[in-house]
Amino acid sequence: MRKIMAFSLLLCILLLVVDNVSAQMINWEIKQHSTDIELLEQEVTNYVNNGYIPLGLSYDNVELYILYVRDPDFGMEAWSIEWYENKTEIQNGITDNMNQGYVPTGITYTGDLFYVLYVMIESSATAWQLIPAALDLDAVHDAIQPYIAQGYLPSGITAFEGEYWIMLLHIPDTTAEYWKIEAYETGRHGDEINRNIERGFFPWGLMYRSDRGVDILYVNFK
């Protein structure tokens, strides 16, 4: 059975107005969250009301983590989290939400459920894919490259049953032109994320890994 929680926001299309927008000005944070539904609602809503967009989603076998990014050019009207028990529920759930204007931006497996994070933004996706690959970043690149060539963009990463899962979206009017995933030791990823932001890469997804540290998904926009 699928359970849903969704929360409407009182935000305008633009979350923040600044005089000069540059990659260096993008603020981000990885926030540890409770899996208690009421606490999670309060915690995420507080961040969203302060101008942060929930993007990446990960579970480290203890706590739930969300990657937030604060960007004045990223319009958002609402967010939601849904959880599913199997691949069929994921397929139906993501498709239903996309038909309502939501875009899936994060996915994670908690050992018994799949959590999917959604946001409602100006640019809506027209199609999506969930592609498995070996737990190796080179294998991930090879697995999704045919979809990248068709205009898909990676938007979420997780692991399930010894495989790397990559969620991809087809967004016709996106200005994204490059993506990459980098692996870091836990605790050292902060400086590397800031360094990539300075180079024009937008942190979009994350995955905590039991065999090492944390993987960060980046997207580069024109």
C-alpha positions as CSV (number, residue, x, y, z in Angstrom):
1,M,0.0,0.0,0.0
2,R,1.3,3.4,-0.9
3,K,1.1,6.2,1.7
4,I,1.3,9.8,0.7
5,M,2.1,13.1,2.4
6,A,2.0,16.3,0.5
7,F,2.2,19.9,1.7
8,S,1.2,23.0,-0.2
9,L,3.5,26.0,0.1
10,L,2.7,29.7,0.3
11,L,5.8,30.5,-1.8
12,C,5.9,32.6,-4.9
13,I,7.4,31.2,-8.1
14,L,10.7,32.7,-7.3
15,L,11.9,31.8,-3.8
16,L,14.5,34.5,-3.4
17,V,15.4,37.7,-5.1
18,V,19.0,38.9,-5.1
19,D,20.8,41.6,-7.1
20,N,23.5,39.4,-8.6
21,V,23.1,35.7,-9.2
22,S,26.2,33.5,-9.6
23,A,27.2,30.0,-8.9
24,Q,29.2,31.1,-5.9
25,M,26.0,32.5,-4.3
26,I,24.2,29.1,-4.2
27,N,23.8,27.9,-0.7
28,W,23.3,24.3,0.2
29,E,22.9,22.0,3.2
30,I,22.5,18.3,3.8
31,K,20.0,18.0,6.7
32,Q,19.5,14.9,8.8
33,H,15.8,14.2,9.3
34,S,13.7,12.0,11.5
35,T,11.6,9.3,9.7
36,D,8.7,10.2,12.0
37,I,6.2,11.6,9.6
38,E,5.0,14.6,11.7
39,L,8.6,15.6,12.6
40,L,9.7,15.2,9.0
41,E,6.8,17.4,7.8
42,Q,7.8,20.2,10.2
43,E,11.5,20.0,9.5
44,V,11.2,20.1,5.7
45,T,8.5,22.8,5.8
46,N,10.8,25.0,7.9
47,Y,13.6,24.7,5.4
48,V,11.3,25.3,2.4
49,N,9.8,28.4,4.1
50,N,13.4,29.7,4.4
51,G,13.9,29.5,0.7
52,Y,15.5,26.0,0.4
53,I,14.5,23.5,-2.3
54,P,14.6,19.8,-1.3
55,L,16.4,17.8,-4.0
56,G,18.6,14.9,-3.1
57,L,17.3,12.1,-0.7
58,S,19.3,9.4,1.0
59,Y,19.0,6.9,3.9
60,D,22.1,5.7,5.8
61,N,20.4,2.7,7.6
62,V,19.7,5.0,10.6
63,E,18.5,8.5,9.5
64,L,16.9,10.1,6.4
65,Y,18.9,12.9,4.8
66,I,17.8,15.6,2.3
67,L,20.0,17.8,0.2
68,Y,18.7,21.3,0.1
69,V,19.8,24.0,-2.3
70,R,18.9,27.7,-2.2
71,D,18.8,29.2,-5.7
72,P,16.9,32.3,-6.7
73,D,16.3,31.0,-10.2
74,F,14.7,27.7,-9.1
75,G,11.0,28.2,-9.0
76,M,8.9,25.9,-6.7
77,E,5.3,25.8,-5.8
78,A,5.0,22.7,-3.7
79,W,6.8,19.5,-2.5
80,S,5.8,16.1,-1.4
81,I,7.3,12.7,-0.3
82,E,5.7,9.4,-1.1
83,W,6.8,5.9,-0.2
84,Y,6.3,2.7,-2.1
85,E,6.8,-1.0,-1.4
86,N,7.9,-2.3,-4.8
87,K,8.9,-1.4,-8.3
88,T,5.3,-1.5,-9.6
89,E,4.2,1.0,-7.0
90,I,7.2,3.2,-7.9
91,Q,6.2,3.1,-11.6
92,N,2.6,4.0,-11.0
93,G,3.4,6.6,-8.3
94,I,6.0,8.6,-10.2
95,T,3.8,8.5,-13.4
96,D,0.7,9.7,-11.5
97,N,2.7,12.5,-9.8
98,M,4.3,13.7,-13.0
99,N,0.8,13.9,-14.6
100,Q,-0.1,16.3,-11.8
101,G,2.9,18.5,-12.4
102,Y,5.3,17.1,-9.8
103,V,8.9,16.3,-10.7
104,P,10.7,13.5,-8.9
105,T,14.0,14.9,-7.6
106,G,15.2,12.2,-5.2
107,I,14.9,8.5,-4.4
108,T,16.2,6.2,-1.6
109,Y,15.7,2.7,-0.3
110,T,15.3,2.3,3.5
111,G,15.5,-1.5,3.6
112,D,11.7,-2.0,3.3
113,L,10.4,1.0,1.5
114,F,11.3,3.3,-1.4
115,Y,11.0,7.0,-0.6
116,V,10.6,9.4,-3.6
117,L,10.9,13.2,-3.2
118,Y,8.9,15.5,-5.5
119,V,8.8,19.2,-6.2
120,M,6.4,21.2,-8.4
121,I,8.5,23.6,-10.5
122,E,8.1,25.7,-13.6
123,S,9.8,23.2,-16.0
124,S,7.9,19.9,-16.0
125,A,9.3,16.6,-17.2
126,T,7.6,14.6,-20.0
127,A,9.1,11.2,-19.3
128,W,11.3,9.3,-16.7
129,Q,13.4,6.2,-16.4
130,L,14.8,4.2,-13.5
131,I,18.0,2.5,-14.7
132,P,20.1,-0.1,-12.8
133,A,23.8,-0.4,-13.0
134,A,26.7,-2.0,-11.2
135,L,28.0,-0.3,-8.0
136,D,30.7,1.4,-10.0
137,L,30.6,5.0,-11.3
138,D,32.0,4.0,-14.7
139,A,29.3,1.4,-15.0
140,V,26.7,4.0,-14.1
141,H,28.0,6.3,-16.8
142,D,27.8,3.5,-19.4
143,A,24.3,2.4,-18.3
144,I,22.7,5.9,-18.6
145,Q,24.7,7.3,-21.5
146,P,22.1,6.1,-24.2
147,Y,19.4,8.0,-22.3
148,I,21.6,11.1,-21.9
149,A,21.9,11.1,-25.7
150,Q,18.1,11.2,-25.9
151,G,17.9,14.3,-23.7
152,Y,17.4,12.7,-20.3
153,L,19.0,14.2,-17.2
154,P,19.9,12.2,-14.0
155,S,17.9,13.4,-11.0
156,G,18.3,10.8,-8.3
157,I,20.6,8.1,-7.1
158,T,20.2,5.2,-4.7
159,A,21.2,1.5,-4.2
160,F,19.0,-1.6,-4.1
161,E,20.0,-5.3,-4.0
162,G,23.6,-4.7,-4.9
163,E,22.8,-2.3,-7.8
164,Y,23.1,1.4,-8.4
165,W,19.8,2.9,-9.4
166,I,19.7,6.1,-11.4
167,M,16.5,8.1,-11.9
168,L,16.4,10.1,-15.1
169,L,14.0,12.8,-16.3
170,H,13.3,14.1,-19.8
171,I,12.8,17.9,-19.5
172,P,12.5,19.4,-23.0
173,D,13.2,23.0,-22.0
174,T,16.1,22.4,-19.6
175,T,19.3,24.3,-19.9
176,A,21.3,21.5,-18.3
177,E,24.3,20.5,-20.5
178,Y,26.5,18.3,-18.4
179,W,26.3,16.0,-15.4
180,K,28.6,14.0,-13.2
181,I,28.7,11.9,-10.0
182,E,31.6,12.2,-7.6
183,A,32.4,10.0,-4.6
184,Y,33.8,11.4,-1.3
185,E,34.7,10.2,2.1
186,T,32.0,11.2,4.6
187,G,33.0,14.5,6.3
188,R,35.1,15.7,3.3
189,H,32.3,16.2,0.9
190,G,31.5,19.8,2.0
191,D,34.6,21.4,0.6
192,E,34.2,19.4,-2.6
193,I,30.6,20.5,-3.1
194,N,31.6,24.1,-2.6
195,R,34.4,23.7,-5.1
196,N,32.1,22.3,-7.7
197,I,29.6,25.1,-7.2
198,E,32.4,27.6,-7.9
199,R,32.9,25.7,-11.2
200,G,29.3,26.0,-12.1
201,F,28.0,22.6,-11.0
202,F,24.7,22.4,-9.2
203,P,24.5,19.7,-6.4
204,W,21.3,17.8,-7.1
205,G,21.4,14.3,-5.6
206,L,23.2,12.3,-2.9
207,M,23.6,8.8,-1.7
208,Y,25.3,7.6,1.5
209,R,27.1,4.3,0.9
210,S,28.0,1.6,3.5
211,D,31.1,0.6,1.5
212,R,32.6,4.1,1.7
213,G,31.3,7.6,2.0
214,V,28.8,9.7,0.0
215,D,28.2,10.1,-3.7
216,I,27.0,13.5,-5.0
217,L,25.2,14.0,-8.3
218,Y,25.9,17.3,-10.0
219,V,24.3,19.1,-13.0
220,N,25.8,21.9,-14.9
221,F,23.4,24.5,-16.4
222,K,24.1,27.0,-19.2
